[in-house]
Amino acid sequence: MTRKKSKYKNCVINRKRYYFCKITWLDILGDSGHADSNEFNEMKPAEMITHAYIFYNDSKVVKTFASYDAHFESFSDRNVFPKGCIKKIEKILI
């Protein structure tokens, strides 16, 4: 029996498959200068894009990594996003 190949970019580390995704999320926007109420009302959170592998995803957080060791279970460039900041997660096609 042949195994169906995934159509999404992924990596396998220690027999576990991790999918590469585009994460769209909102970040805090701050300013310490003086501003009138019109300028203040125009402030909006920054919409950010992160490309990374999903390590863990539940109802509260999404944990990601962008680099990993090819021979050992070791992860780098790690982030933990609160789920409330995330607008969208999309798997990347091969």
Residue pairs with C-beta under 8 A, 6 or more apart in sequence:
6 17
6 94
7 93
7 94
8 19
8 20
8 91
8 92
8 93
8 94
9 19
9 20
9 91
9 92
9 93
9 94
10 17
10 18
10 19
10 20
10 53
11 17
11 18
11 20
11 53
11 68
12 18
13 68
13 73
14 73
18 53
18 54
18 55
18 65
19 53
19 54
19 91
19 92
20 51
20 52
20 53
20 91
20 92
21 51
21 52
21 53
21 54
21 64
21 89
21 90
21 91
21 92
22 49
22 50
22 51
22 88
22 89
22 90
22 92
23 49
23 50
23 51
23 52
23 62
23 64
23 81
23 86
23 88
23 89
24 47
24 48
24 49
24 86
24 87
24 88
24 89
24 90
25 47
25 48
25 50
25 81
25 85
25 86
25 87
26 45
26 46
26 47
26 48
26 85
26 86
26 87
27 45
27 46
27 47
27 48
27 85
28 45
28 46
29 43
29 44
29 45
29 46
31 43
47 87
50 64
50 79
51 66
51 92
52 64
52 65
52 66
52 77
52 79
53 64
53 65
53 66
53 68
54 62
54 63
54 64
54 89
55 63
55 64
55 65
55 75
55 78
56 62
56 63
57 63
57 89
58 83
59 83
60 82
60 83
61 80
61 81
61 82
61 83
62 80
62 81
62 83
62 86
62 89
63 78
63 79
63 80
63 81
64 78
64 79
64 80
64 81
65 75
65 76
65 77
65 78
65 79
66 76
66 77
66 78
67 75
67 76
67 77
68 74
68 75
68 76
69 75
